[in-house]
Amino acid sequence: MLLRCPNCQGVLKEGATLSQCPNCGADLTKLLTPLETGIMTDMGLALLAGASGLFIAIALLAHVKEFRSPVFVVIIVLGSSLSAWARAKSLATKERVAWERFWIVIFCAGIGAFWTVLMGLSWVWTTTAACIGAIIGYLLCRHSENQWQKGRKC
């Protein structure tokens, strides 16, 4: 399968991920797939990280008396959001995809921990649910990558 530049119809190297056509210099980033460029905007990644921080902060608030302060929740939520947003700006394409996967796994772990708090379960169950949530998040990322690769081969 030959890849061609939409501007000059020049042949592109198949193995290379190019942001510009080597022949005419046209922007090729819009031709890249989400698994090559990342699926989220910087703001979307910051929101995902903030939600993850909120879930984890609520789980910690329920089980650790020293953390029962609104300041703690604000620090966790803003810290995770701002660190995810700032880090995303400086990453190369492949690093960004890994960074997004990391936050998806953390988000799923946070949902597991948050659910146990809603159910009134102990910290042992909270830790277990967070680990199971992280595994589920990892499996979701792998499944989506496998589906994308199957679709690309056709």
N, CA, C and O atoms as a GROMACS GRO file, in nm:
protein
  616
    1MET      N    1   0.084  -0.118   0.000
    1MET     CA    2   0.000   0.000   0.000
    1MET      C    3   0.089   0.125   0.000
    1MET      O    4   0.167   0.146   0.093
    2LEU      N    5   0.077   0.204  -0.102
    2LEU     CA    6   0.156   0.325  -0.112
    2LEU      C    7   0.081   0.442  -0.048
    2LEU      O    8  -0.037   0.464  -0.074
    3LEU      N    9   0.153   0.514   0.034
    3LEU     CA   10   0.096   0.635   0.094
    3LEU      C   11   0.139   0.754   0.010
    3LEU      O   12   0.256   0.766  -0.027
    4ARG      N   13   0.043   0.840  -0.019
    4ARG     CA   14   0.072   0.957  -0.103
    4ARG      C   15   0.032   1.085  -0.032
    4ARG      O   16  -0.064   1.088   0.045
    5CYS      N   17   0.106   1.188  -0.058
    5CYS     CA   18   0.075   1.321  -0.005
    5CYS      C   19  -0.052   1.372  -0.074
    5CYS      O   20  -0.062   1.364  -0.197
    6PRO      N   21  -0.148   1.423   0.001
    6PRO     CA   22  -0.270   1.474  -0.062
    6PRO      C   23  -0.247   1.602  -0.143
    6PRO      O   24  -0.329   1.638  -0.227
    7ASN      N   25  -0.136   1.669  -0.120
    7ASN     CA   26  -0.108   1.794  -0.188
    7ASN      C   27  -0.037   1.771  -0.322
    7ASN      O   28  -0.084   1.818  -0.426
    8CYS      N   29   0.076   1.698  -0.320
    8CYS     CA   30   0.156   1.682  -0.442
    8CYS      C   31   0.150   1.540  -0.499
    8CYS      O   32   0.205   1.516  -0.606
    9GLN      N   33   0.085   1.448  -0.430
    9GLN     CA   34   0.072   1.308  -0.470
    9GLN      C   35   0.206   1.235  -0.472
    9GLN      O   36   0.219   1.130  -0.535
   10GLY      N   37   0.306   1.290  -0.403
   10GLY     CA   38   0.435   1.223  -0.391
   10GLY      C   39   0.425   1.104  -0.297
   10GLY      O   40   0.346   1.106  -0.202
   11VAL      N   41   0.503   1.000  -0.323
   11VAL     CA   42   0.503   0.879  -0.241
   11VAL      C   43   0.574   0.906  -0.109
   11VAL      O   44   0.682   0.966  -0.105
   12LEU      N   45   0.511   0.860   0.000
   12LEU     CA   46   0.568   0.876   0.133
   12LEU      C   47   0.622   0.741   0.180
   12LEU      O   48   0.570   0.636   0.141
   13LYS      N   49   0.724   0.743   0.262
   13LYS     CA   50   0.779   0.619   0.318
   13LYS      C   51   0.677   0.560   0.414
   13LYS      O   52   0.621   0.631   0.496
   14GLU      N   53   0.654   0.428   0.402
   14GLU     CA   54   0.548   0.365   0.482
   14GLU      C   55   0.582   0.355   0.630
   14GLU      O   56   0.493   0.374   0.713
   15GLY      N   57   0.706   0.326   0.666
   15GLY     CA   58   0.740   0.307   0.806
   15GLY      C   59   0.755   0.436   0.884
   15GLY      O   60   0.750   0.434   1.007
   16ALA      N   61   0.773   0.546   0.818
   16ALA     CA   62   0.801   0.673   0.886
   16ALA      C   63   0.673   0.745   0.924
   16ALA      O   64   0.575   0.744   0.849
   17THR      N   65   0.675   0.807   1.040
   17THR     CA   66   0.565   0.894   1.081
   17THR      C   67   0.611   1.037   1.054
   17THR      O   68   0.694   1.091   1.127
   18LEU      N   69   0.558   1.096   0.951
   18LEU     CA   70   0.600   1.228   0.908
   18LEU      C   71   0.496   1.332   0.942
   18LEU      O   72   0.376   1.305   0.937
   19SER      N   73   0.541   1.450   0.978
   19SER     CA   74   0.447   1.559   1.001
   19SER      C   75   0.441   1.652   0.880
   19SER      O   76   0.347   1.731   0.866
   20GLN      N   77   0.541   1.643   0.793
   20GLN     CA   78   0.544   1.723   0.670
   20GLN      C   79   0.586   1.634   0.554
   20GLN      O   80   0.666   1.542   0.569
   21CYS      N   81   0.532   1.664   0.440
   21CYS     CA   82   0.570   1.593   0.318
   21CYS      C   83   0.715   1.628   0.284
   21CYS      O   84   0.749   1.746   0.280
   22PRO      N   85   0.802   1.529   0.258
   22PRO     CA   86   0.940   1.560   0.223
   22PRO      C   87   0.953   1.624   0.084
   22PRO      O   88   1.055   1.685   0.053
   23ASN      N   89   0.849   1.608   0.001
   23ASN     CA   90   0.855   1.662  -0.134
   23ASN      C   91   0.810   1.808  -0.142
   23ASN      O   92   0.879   1.892  -0.202
   24CYS      N   93   0.694   1.839  -0.081
   24CYS     CA   94   0.639   1.975  -0.095
   24CYS      C   95   0.626   2.050   0.037
   24CYS      O   96   0.597   2.169   0.037
   25GLY      N   97   0.647   1.982   0.151
   25GLY     CA   98   0.639   2.047   0.281
   25GLY      C   99   0.497   2.063   0.335
   25GLY      O  100   0.478   2.136   0.432
   26ALA      N  101   0.397   1.997   0.275
   26ALA     CA  102   0.258   2.008   0.320
   26ALA      C  103   0.242   1.943   0.458
   26ALA      O  104   0.310   1.845   0.489
   27ASP      N  105   0.152   1.997   0.538
   27ASP     CA  106   0.123   1.945   0.670
   27ASP      C  107   0.049   1.811   0.659
   27ASP      O  108  -0.057   1.803   0.596
   28LEU      N  109   0.107   1.706   0.719
   28LEU     CA  110   0.046   1.572   0.712
   28LEU      C  111  -0.010   1.527   0.846
   28LEU      O  112  -0.056   1.413   0.856
   29THR      N  113  -0.008   1.611   0.949
   29THR     CA  114  -0.052   1.567   1.082
   29THR      C  115  -0.198   1.527   1.084
   29THR      O  116  -0.237   1.441   1.164
   30LYS      N  117  -0.281   1.587   1.000
   30LYS     CA  118  -0.423   1.551   1.000
   30LYS      C  119  -0.446   1.412   0.941
   30LYS      O  120  -0.556   1.357   0.955
   31LEU      N  121  -0.345   1.354   0.876
   31LEU     CA  122  -0.357   1.219   0.821
   31LEU      C  123  -0.318   1.112   0.922
   31LEU      O  124  -0.347   0.994   0.901
   32LEU      N  125  -0.253   1.151   1.032
   32LEU     CA  126  -0.212   1.054   1.131
   32LEU      C  127  -0.331   1.004   1.210
   32LEU      O  128  -0.429   1.077   1.229
   33THR      N  129  -0.323   0.881   1.255
   33THR     CA  130  -0.433   0.822   1.331
   33THR      C  131  -0.421   0.860   1.478
   33THR      O  132  -0.315   0.904   1.521
   34PRO      N  133  -0.528   0.843   1.556
   34PRO     CA  134  -0.522   0.877   1.698
   34PRO      C  135  -0.416   0.802   1.777
   34PRO      O  136  -0.361   0.857   1.872
   35LEU      N  137  -0.386   0.678   1.741
   35LEU     CA  138  -0.284   0.605   1.815
   35LEU      C  139  -0.143   0.652   1.780
   35LEU      O  140  -0.047   0.613   1.847
   36GLU      N  141  -0.129   0.734   1.678
   36GLU     CA  142   0.001   0.791   1.643
   36GLU      C  143   0.016   0.933   1.697
   36GLU      O  144   0.129   0.979   1.715
   37THR      N  145  -0.092   1.001   1.722
   37THR     CA  146  -0.083   1.140   1.767
   37THR      C  147  -0.137   1.162   1.908
   37THR      O  148  -0.109   1.265   1.968
   38GLY      N  149  -0.214   1.069   1.961
   38GLY     CA  150  -0.282   1.088   2.088
   38GLY      C  151  -0.428   1.119   2.062
   38GLY      O  152  -0.461   1.184   1.963
   39ILE      N  153  -0.514   1.073   2.149
   39ILE     CA  154  -0.658   1.086   2.123
   39ILE      C  155  -0.722   1.206   2.190
   39ILE      O  156  -0.835   1.242   2.158
   40MET      N  157  -0.651   1.268   2.283
   40MET     CA  158  -0.712   1.375   2.360
   40MET      C  159  -0.643   1.509   2.334
   40MET      O  160  -0.525   1.515   2.301
   41THR      N  161  -0.720   1.614   2.351
   41THR     CA  162  -0.661   1.748   2.352
   41THR      C  163  -0.592   1.767   2.486
   41THR      O  164  -0.610   1.688   2.578
   42ASP      N  165  -0.512   1.871   2.497
   42ASP     CA  166  -0.446   1.899   2.624
   42ASP      C  167  -0.548   1.923   2.735
   42ASP      O  168  -0.529   1.877   2.847
   43MET      N  169  -0.657   1.993   2.704
   43MET     CA  170  -0.760   2.020   2.804
   43MET      C  171  -0.831   1.891   2.842
   43MET      O  172  -0.862   1.870   2.960
   44GLY      N  173  -0.858   1.805   2.746
   44GLY     CA  174  -0.923   1.677   2.776
   44GLY      C  175  -0.838   1.592   2.867
   44GLY      O  176  -0.890   1.526   2.958
   45LEU      N  177  -0.708   1.592   2.844
   45LEU     CA  178  -0.617   1.517   2.929
   45LEU      C  179  -0.613   1.576   3.069
   45LEU      O  180  -0.609   1.503   3.168
   46ALA      N  181  -0.614   1.708   3.079
   46ALA     CA  182  -0.616   1.773   3.210
   46ALA      C  183  -0.745   1.741   3.286
   46ALA      O  184  -0.743   1.720   3.407
   47LEU      N  185  -0.857   1.739   3.215
   47LEU     CA  186  -0.984   1.704   3.280
   47LEU      C  187  -0.986   1.560   3.328
   47LEU      O  188  -1.034   1.531   3.437
   48LEU      N  189  -0.933   1.469   3.247
   48LEU     CA  190  -0.925   1.328   3.287
   48LEU      C  191  -0.837   1.313   3.410
   48LEU      O  192  -0.871   1.240   3.503
   49ALA      N  193  -0.724   1.381   3.411
   49ALA     CA  194  -0.633   1.375   3.526
   49ALA      C  195  -0.698   1.436   3.651
   49ALA      O  196  -0.683   1.384   3.761
   50GLY      N  197  -0.770   1.546   3.633
   50GLY     CA  198  -0.839   1.608   3.747
   50GLY      C  199  -0.947   1.518   3.805
   50GLY      O  200  -0.962   1.508   3.926
   51ALA      N  201  -1.023   1.453   3.717
   51ALA     CA  202  -1.126   1.360   3.765
   51ALA      C  203  -1.062   1.241   3.836
   51ALA      O  204  -1.114   1.194   3.937
   52SER      N  205  -0.950   1.193   3.783
   52SER     CA  206  -0.879   1.084   3.849
   52SER      C  207  -0.832   1.126   3.987
   52SER      O  208  -0.847   1.053   4.085
   53GLY      N  209  -0.775   1.246   3.995
   53GLY     CA  210  -0.731   1.299   4.124
   53GLY      C  211  -0.846   1.314   4.222
   53GLY      O  212  -0.829   1.287   4.341
   54LEU      N  213  -0.962   1.356   4.174
   54LEU     CA  214  -1.078   1.371   4.261
   54LEU      C  215  -1.124   1.237   4.317
   54LEU      O  216  -1.151   1.225   4.437
   55PHE      N  217  -1.132   1.136   4.231
   55PHE     CA  218  -1.172   1.003   4.278
   55PHE      C  219  -1.075   0.949   4.384
   55PHE      O  220  -1.117   0.896   4.486
   56ILE      N  221  -0.947   0.965   4.357
   56ILE     CA  222  -0.846   0.914   4.451
   56ILE      C  223  -0.847   0.996   4.580
   56ILE      O  224  -0.832   0.940   4.688
   57ALA      N  225  -0.866   1.127   4.569
   57ALA     CA  226  -0.872   1.211   4.689
   57ALA      C  227  -0.991   1.174   4.776
   57ALA      O  228  -0.979   1.170   4.898
   58ILE      N  229  -1.107   1.146   4.716
   58ILE     CA  230  -1.225   1.107   4.792
   58ILE      C  231  -1.200   0.973   4.862
   58ILE      O  232  -1.240   0.955   4.978
   59ALA      N  233  -1.136   0.881   4.793
   59ALA     CA  234  -1.104   0.752   4.856
   59ALA      C  235  -1.009   0.771   4.974
   59ALA      O  236  -1.025   0.707   5.078
   60LEU      N  237  -0.909   0.858   4.959
   60LEU     CA  238  -0.817   0.885   5.069
   60LEU      C  239  -0.887   0.957   5.184
   60LEU      O  240  -0.860   0.929   5.301
   61LEU      N  241  -0.976   1.050   5.152
   61LEU     CA  242  -1.050   1.121   5.256
   61LEU      C  243  -1.131   1.025   5.342
   61LEU      O  244  -1.144   1.044   5.463
   62ALA      N  245  -1.186   0.923   5.279
   62ALA     CA  246  -1.271   0.830   5.352
   62ALA      C  247  -1.192   0.739   5.445
   62ALA      O  248  -1.245   0.691   5.545
   63HIS      N  249  -1.066   0.714   5.412
   63HIS     CA  250  -0.991   0.614   5.489
   63HIS      C  251  -0.874   0.667   5.570
   63HIS      O  252  -0.825   0.597   5.659
   64VAL      N  253  -0.828   0.788   5.543
   64VAL     CA  254  -0.712   0.842   5.615
   64VAL      C  255  -0.754   0.973   5.682
   64VAL      O  256  -0.785   1.071   5.615
   65LYS      N  257  -0.756   0.973   5.815
   65LYS     CA  258  -0.805   1.089   5.890
   65LYS      C  259  -0.717   1.213   5.870
   65LYS      O  260  -0.767   1.325   5.876
   66GLU      N  261  -0.587   1.193   5.848
   66GLU     CA  262  -0.496   1.306   5.832
   66GLU      C  263  -0.523   1.386   5.705
   66GLU      O  264  -0.483   1.502   5.695
   67PHE      N  265  -0.591   1.326   5.609
   67PHE     CA  266  -0.616   1.392   5.481
   67PHE      C  267  -0.755   1.455   5.473
   67PHE      O  268  -0.796   1.498   5.365
   68ARG      N  269  -0.826   1.462   5.580
   68ARG     CA  270  -0.963   1.515   5.576
   68ARG      C  271  -0.962   1.667   5.581
   68ARG      O  272  -0.987   1.728   5.685
   69SER      N  273  -0.934   1.725   5.467
   69SER     CA  274  -0.929   1.870   5.455
   69SER      C  275  -0.964   1.907   5.311
   69SER      O  276  -0.920   1.840   5.218
   70PRO      N  277  -1.042   2.013   5.293
   70PRO     CA  278  -1.071   2.057   5.156
   70PRO      C  279  -0.945   2.100   5.080
   70PRO      O  280  -0.939   2.087   4.958
   71VAL      N  281  -0.847   2.149   5.152
   71VAL     CA  282  -0.722   2.191   5.089
   71VAL      C  283  -0.654   2.070   5.023
   71VAL      O  284  -0.599   2.082   4.914
   72PHE      N  285  -0.659   1.956   5.090
   72PHE     CA  286  -0.601   1.834   5.035
   72PHE      C  287  -0.665   1.798   4.902
   72PHE      O  288  -0.595   1.765   4.806
   73VAL      N  289  -0.798   1.804   4.895
   73VAL     CA  290  -0.869   1.770   4.771
   73VAL      C  291  -0.830   1.867   4.660
   73VAL      O  292  -0.805   1.824   4.547
   74VAL      N  293  -0.823   1.994   4.690
   74VAL     CA  294  -0.787   2.095   4.590
   74VAL      C  295  -0.645   2.070   4.540
   74VAL      O  296  -0.619   2.079   4.420
   75ILE      N  297  -0.554   2.039   4.630
   75ILE     CA  298  -0.414   2.015   4.591
   75ILE      C  299  -0.405   1.892   4.500
   75ILE      O  300  -0.336   1.896   4.398
   76ILE      N  301  -0.475   1.784   4.535
   76ILE     CA  302  -0.469   1.662   4.454
   76ILE      C  303  -0.530   1.686   4.316
   76ILE      O  304  -0.471   1.650   4.214
   77VAL      N  305  -0.648   1.748   4.312
   77VAL     CA  306  -0.716   1.769   4.183
   77VAL      C  307  -0.638   1.864   4.094
   77VAL      O  308  -0.612   1.833   3.978
   78LEU      N  309  -0.601   1.980   4.146
   78LEU     CA  310  -0.526   2.077   4.066
   78LEU      C  311  -0.387   2.026   4.031
   78LEU      O  312  -0.337   2.048   3.921
   79GLY      N  313  -0.325   1.958   4.126
   79GLY     CA  314  -0.191   1.905   4.099
   79GLY      C  315  -0.191   1.804   3.987
   79GLY      O  316  -0.105   1.809   3.898
   80SER      N  317  -0.285   1.712   3.989
   80SER     CA  318  -0.289   1.612   3.882
   80SER      C  319  -0.328   1.675   3.749
   80SER      O  320  -0.272   1.640   3.645
   81SER      N  321  -0.423   1.768   3.750
   81SER     CA  322  -0.464   1.834   3.626
   81SER      C  323  -0.351   1.915   3.564
   81SER      O  324  -0.321   1.901   3.446
   82LEU      N  325  -0.290   1.998   3.644
   82LEU     CA  326  -0.185   2.086   3.592
   82LEU      C  327  -0.061   2.009   3.551
   82LEU      O  328   0.004   2.044   3.452
   83SER      N  329  -0.027   1.904   3.626
   83SER     CA  330   0.091   1.826   3.587
   83SER      C  331   0.065   1.752   3.456
   83SER      O  332   0.154   1.744   3.372
   84ALA      N  333  -0.056   1.698   3.439
   84ALA     CA  334  -0.089   1.628   3.314
   84ALA      C  335  -0.089   1.726   3.197
   84ALA      O  336  -0.036   1.695   3.090
   85TRP      N  337  -0.146   1.842   3.216
   85TRP     CA  338  -0.155   1.942   3.110
   85TRP      C  339  -0.016   1.994   3.072
   85TRP      O  340   0.017   2.002   2.954
   86ALA      N  341   0.064   2.028   3.172
   86ALA     CA  342   0.197   2.083   3.145
   86ALA      C  343   0.288   1.978   3.081
   86ALA      O  344   0.364   2.010   2.989
   87ARG      N  345   0.280   1.857   3.128
   87ARG     CA  346   0.365   1.750   3.074
   87ARG      C  347   0.326   1.718   2.929
   87ARG      O  348   0.412   1.691   2.846
   88ALA      N  349   0.196   1.720   2.899
   88ALA     CA  350   0.149   1.686   2.764
   88ALA      C  351   0.204   1.782   2.660
   88ALA      O  352   0.225   1.743   2.545
   89LYS      N  353   0.228   1.906   2.698
   89LYS     CA  354   0.278   2.006   2.603
   89LYS      C  355   0.421   1.978   2.557
   89LYS      O  356   0.461   2.021   2.449
   90SER      N  357   0.498   1.906   2.639
   90SER     CA  358   0.639   1.886   2.607
   90SER      C  359   0.672   1.746   2.555
   90SER      O  360   0.789   1.712   2.539
   91LEU      N  361   0.570   1.665   2.529
   91LEU     CA  362   0.595   1.526   2.491
   91LEU      C  363   0.603   1.508   2.340
   91LEU      O  364   0.536   1.577   2.264
   92ALA      N  365   0.684   1.413   2.300
   92ALA     CA  366   0.685   1.370   2.160
   92ALA      C  367   0.559   1.287   2.138
   92ALA      O  368   0.490   1.252   2.233
   93THR      N  369   0.530   1.255   2.013
   93THR     CA  370   0.406   1.187   1.978
   93THR      C  371   0.390   1.054   2.050
   93THR      O  372   0.286   1.030   2.111
   94LYS      N  373   0.489   0.968   2.045
   94LYS     CA  374   0.479   0.837   2.109
   94LYS      C  375   0.471   0.848   2.260
   94LYS      O  376   0.401   0.771   2.325
   95GLU      N  377   0.543   0.944   2.317
   95GLU     CA  378   0.536   0.965   2.462
   95GLU      C  379   0.398   1.012   2.503
   95GLU      O  380   0.349   0.975   2.610
   96ARG      N  381   0.335   1.093   2.421
   96ARG     CA  382   0.202   1.144   2.453
   96ARG      C  383   0.099   1.032   2.459
   96ARG      O  384   0.013   1.031   2.547
   97VAL      N  385   0.108   0.938   2.367
   97VAL     CA  386   0.016   0.824   2.368
   97VAL      C  387   0.032   0.746   2.498
   97VAL      O  388  -0.067   0.706   2.559
   98ALA      N  389   0.157   0.722   2.540
   98ALA     CA  390   0.182   0.650   2.665
   98ALA      C  391   0.130   0.731   2.785
   98ALA      O  392   0.076   0.673   2.879
   99TRP      N  393   0.145   0.863   2.781
   99TRP     CA  394   0.096   0.950   2.889
   99TRP      C  395  -0.056   0.942   2.898
   99TRP      O  396  -0.111   0.937   3.008
  100GLU      N  397  -0.124   0.943   2.784
  100GLU     CA  398  -0.269   0.932   2.784
  100GLU      C  399  -0.313   0.796   2.839
  100GLU      O  400  -0.409   0.789   2.917
  101ARG      N  401  -0.245   0.690   2.800
  101ARG     CA  402  -0.279   0.557   2.852
  101ARG      C  403  -0.261   0.552   3.002
  101ARG      O  404  -0.343   0.493   3.073
  102PHE      N  405  -0.153   0.614   3.052
  102PHE     CA  406  -0.130   0.618   3.196
  102PHE      C  407  -0.249   0.681   3.268
  102PHE      O  408  -0.297   0.627   3.368
  103TRP      N  409  -0.297   0.794   3.218
  103TRP     CA  410  -0.408   0.861   3.284
  103TRP      C  411  -0.540   0.785   3.269
  103TRP      O  412  -0.626   0.794   3.356
  104ILE      N  413  -0.558   0.711   3.161
  104ILE     CA  414  -0.677   0.627   3.147
  104ILE      C  415  -0.674   0.516   3.252
  104ILE      O  416  -0.776   0.487   3.314
  105VAL      N  417  -0.558   0.455   3.272
  105VAL     CA  418  -0.545   0.349   3.373
  105VAL      C  419  -0.569   0.406   3.512
  105VAL      O  420  -0.638   0.345   3.593
  106ILE      N  421  -0.512   0.523   3.542
  106ILE     CA  422  -0.532   0.586   3.673
  106ILE      C  423  -0.678   0.623   3.694
  106ILE      O  424  -0.731   0.608   3.804
  107PHE      N  425  -0.744   0.671   3.589
  107PHE     CA  426  -0.886   0.705   3.598
  107PHE      C  427  -0.970   0.582   3.635
  107PHE      O  428  -1.057   0.588   3.721
  108CYS      N  429  -0.942   0.470   3.568
  108CYS     CA  430  -1.017   0.347   3.598
  108CYS      C  431  -0.988   0.298   3.740
  108CYS      O  432  -1.078   0.249   3.808
  109ALA      N  433  -0.865   0.312   3.786
  109ALA     CA  434  -0.832   0.277   3.924
  109ALA      C  435  -0.907   0.368   4.022
  109ALA      O  436  -0.957   0.321   4.124
  110GLY      N  437  -0.914   0.497   3.990
  110GLY     CA  438  -0.987   0.591   4.075
  110GLY      C  439  -1.135   0.560   4.083
  110GLY      O  440  -1.197   0.576   4.188
  111ILE      N  441  -1.193   0.516   3.970
  111ILE     CA  442  -1.334   0.479   3.971
  111ILE      C  443  -1.357   0.360   4.064
  111ILE      O  444  -1.454   0.357   4.140
  112GLY      N  445  -1.268   0.261   4.058
  112GLY     CA  446  -1.279   0.145   4.147
  112GLY      C  447  -1.270   0.186   4.293
  112GLY      O  448  -1.349   0.139   4.376
  113ALA      N  449  -1.176   0.272   4.326
  113ALA     CA  450  -1.160   0.317   4.464
  113ALA      C  451  -1.281   0.399   4.509
  113ALA      O  452  -1.329   0.383   4.621
  114PHE      N  453  -1.329   0.486   4.422
  114PHE     CA  454  -1.445   0.570   4.454
  114PHE      C  455  -1.570   0.484   4.477
  114PHE      O  456  -1.648   0.512   4.568
  115TRP      N  457  -1.588   0.380   4.397
  115TRP     CA  458  -1.704   0.292   4.412
  115TRP      C  459  -1.705   0.225   4.549
  115TRP      O  460  -1.810   0.213   4.611
  116THR      N  461  -1.587   0.180   4.597
  116THR     CA  462  -1.584   0.115   4.728
  116THR      C  463  -1.616   0.214   4.840
  116THR      O  464  -1.676   0.176   4.941
  117VAL      N  465  -1.578   0.340   4.822
  117VAL     CA  466  -1.614   0.442   4.922
  117VAL      C  467  -1.765   0.461   4.924
  117VAL      O  468  -1.825   0.472   5.031
  118LEU      N  469  -1.826   0.466   4.805
  118LEU     CA  470  -1.972   0.479   4.799
  118LEU      C  471  -2.043   0.362   4.866
  118LEU      O  472  -2.149   0.378   4.926
  119MET      N  473  -1.984   0.243   4.854
  119MET     CA  474  -2.042   0.123   4.914
  119MET      C  475  -2.010   0.111   5.062
  119MET      O  476  -2.066   0.026   5.131
  120GLY      N  477  -1.920   0.194   5.113
  120GLY     CA  478  -1.884   0.192   5.254
  120GLY      C  479  -1.791   0.077   5.290
  120GLY      O  480  -1.794   0.029   5.404
  121LEU      N  481  -1.710   0.032   5.197
  121LEU     CA  482  -1.620  -0.081   5.221
  121LEU      C  483  -1.488  -0.033   5.281
  121LEU      O  484  -1.457   0.086   5.278
  122SER      N  485  -1.412  -0.126   5.335
  122SER     CA  486  -1.287  -0.093   5.404
  122SER      C  487  -1.176  -0.058   5.305
  122SER      O  488  -1.192  -0.072   5.183
  123TRP      N  489  -1.063  -0.013   5.359
  123TRP     CA  490  -0.950   0.027   5.276
  123TRP      C  491  -0.892  -0.090   5.199
  123TRP      O  492  -0.835  -0.071   5.092
  124VAL      N  493  -0.906  -0.213   5.252
  124VAL     CA  494  -0.857  -0.331   5.180
  124VAL      C  495  -0.934  -0.347   5.049
  124VAL      O  496  -0.876  -0.374   4.944
  125TRP      N  497  -1.065  -0.330   5.057
  125TRP     CA  498  -1.147  -0.339   4.936
  125TRP      C  499  -1.120  -0.222   4.841
  125TRP      O  500  -1.123  -0.237   4.719
  126THR      N  501  -1.093  -0.106   4.900
  126THR     CA  502  -1.060   0.010   4.817
  126THR      C  503  -0.933  -0.014   4.737
  126THR      O  504  -0.927   0.015   4.617
  127THR      N  505  -0.832  -0.067   4.803
  127THR     CA  506  -0.706  -0.097   4.734
  127THR      C  507  -0.726  -0.205   4.628
  127THR      O  508  -0.673  -0.194   4.517
  128THR      N  509  -0.802  -0.307   4.662
  128THR     CA  510  -0.829  -0.416   4.567
  128THR      C  511  -0.906  -0.364   4.445
  128THR      O  512  -0.871  -0.397   4.331
  129ALA      N  513  -1.008  -0.284   4.469
  129ALA     CA  514  -1.088  -0.229   4.358
  129ALA      C  515  -1.004  -0.135   4.272
  129ALA      O  516  -1.021  -0.132   4.150
  130ALA      N  517  -0.915  -0.059   4.334
  130ALA     CA  518  -0.827   0.029   4.256
  130ALA      C  519  -0.735  -0.053   4.167
  130ALA      O  520  -0.713  -0.017   4.051
  131CYS      N  521  -0.681  -0.162   4.218
  131CYS     CA  522  -0.594  -0.248   4.136
  131CYS      C  523  -0.673  -0.313   4.023
  131CYS      O  524  -0.624  -0.320   3.910
  132ILE      N  525  -0.793  -0.360   4.052
  132ILE     CA  526  -0.876  -0.420   3.948
  132ILE      C  527  -0.913  -0.315   3.843
  132ILE      O  528  -0.912  -0.343   3.724
  133GLY      N  529  -0.946  -0.194   3.887
  133GLY     CA  530  -0.976  -0.086   3.795
  133GLY      C  531  -0.858  -0.053   3.705
  133GLY      O  532  -0.876  -0.027   3.586
  134ALA      N  533  -0.737  -0.053   3.761
  134ALA     CA  534  -0.617  -0.027   3.681
  134ALA      C  535  -0.597  -0.136   3.577
  134ALA      O  536  -0.560  -0.107   3.463
  135ILE      N  537  -0.620  -0.259   3.615
  135ILE     CA  538  -0.607  -0.371   3.520
  135ILE      C  539  -0.710  -0.356   3.408
  135ILE      O  540  -0.678  -0.376   3.291
  136ILE      N  541  -0.833  -0.321   3.445
  136ILE     CA  542  -0.937  -0.302   3.344
  136ILE      C  543  -0.901  -0.187   3.249
  136ILE      O  544  -0.920  -0.198   3.128
  137GLY      N  545  -0.848  -0.077   3.303
  137GLY     CA  546  -0.805   0.035   3.220
  137GLY      C  547  -0.695  -0.006   3.124
  137GLY      O  548  -0.697   0.032   3.007
  138TYR      N  549  -0.600  -0.085   3.173
  138TYR     CA  550  -0.492  -0.132   3.086
  138TYR      C  551  -0.549  -0.222   2.976
  138TYR      O  552  -0.510  -0.209   2.859
  139LEU      N  553  -0.640  -0.312   3.012
  139LEU     CA  554  -0.700  -0.401   2.912
  139LEU      C  555  -0.782  -0.324   2.809
  139LEU      O  556  -0.782  -0.359   2.691
  140LEU      N  557  -0.851  -0.219   2.853
  140LEU     CA  558  -0.925  -0.134   2.758
  140LEU      C  559  -0.831  -0.068   2.658
  140LEU      O  560  -0.860  -0.062   2.538
  141CYS      N  561  -0.719  -0.018   2.706
  141CYS     CA  562  -0.622   0.045   2.617
  141CYS      C  563  -0.566  -0.057   2.517
  141CYS      O  564  -0.553  -0.027   2.399
  142ARG      N  565  -0.532  -0.175   2.566
  142ARG     CA  566  -0.479  -0.279   2.477
  142ARG      C  567  -0.584  -0.322   2.374
  142ARG      O  568  -0.553  -0.341   2.256
  143HIS      N  569  -0.710  -0.337   2.418
  143HIS     CA  570  -0.817  -0.378   2.327
  143HIS      C  571  -0.838  -0.274   2.217
  143HIS      O  572  -0.851  -0.309   2.100
  144SER      N  573  -0.840  -0.148   2.256
  144SER     CA  574  -0.860  -0.044   2.154
  144SER      C  575  -0.743  -0.041   2.056
  144SER      O  576  -0.764  -0.018   1.936
  145GLU      N  577  -0.623  -0.063   2.104
  145GLU     CA  578  -0.507  -0.066   2.015
  145GLU      C  579  -0.515  -0.185   1.920
  145GLU      O  580  -0.486  -0.171   1.801
  146ASN      N  581  -0.555  -0.302   1.971
  146ASN     CA  582  -0.569  -0.420   1.885
  146ASN      C  583  -0.677  -0.400   1.780
  146ASN      O  584  -0.659  -0.439   1.664
  147GLN      N  585  -0.789  -0.341   1.818
  147GLN     CA  586  -0.897  -0.316   1.723
  147GLN      C  587  -0.852  -0.218   1.614
  147GLN      O  588  -0.884  -0.235   1.497
  148TRP      N  589  -0.778  -0.116   1.655
  148TRP     CA  590  -0.726  -0.019   1.558
  148TRP      C  591  -0.632  -0.087   1.460
  148TRP      O  592  -0.637  -0.061   1.340
  149GLN      N  593  -0.543  -0.175   1.512
  149GLN     CA  594  -0.447  -0.242   1.424
  149GLN      C  595  -0.518  -0.337   1.328
  149GLN      O  596  -0.479  -0.348   1.212
  150LYS      N  597  -0.622  -0.406   1.375
  150LYS     CA  598  -0.700  -0.493   1.287
  150LYS      C  599  -0.766  -0.412   1.176
  150LYS      O  600  -0.765  -0.453   1.060
  151GLY      N  601  -0.824  -0.299   1.210
  151GLY     CA  602  -0.888  -0.213   1.113
  151GLY      C  603  -0.790  -0.154   1.013
  151GLY      O  604  -0.826  -0.132   0.897
  152ARG      N  605  -0.670  -0.130   1.055
  152ARG     CA  606  -0.570  -0.070   0.966
  152ARG      C  607  -0.515  -0.172   0.867
  152ARG      O  608  -0.474  -0.135   0.757
  153LYS      N  609  -0.513  -0.302   0.905
  153LYS     CA  610  -0.463  -0.406   0.816
  153LYS      C  611  -0.558  -0.434   0.701
  153LYS      O  612  -0.515  -0.479   0.595
  154CYS      N  613  -0.686  -0.408   0.721
  154CYS     CA  614  -0.785  -0.438   0.615
  154CYS      C  615  -0.776  -0.344   0.500
  154CYS      O  616  -0.852  -0.356   0.404
   0.00000   0.00000   0.00000
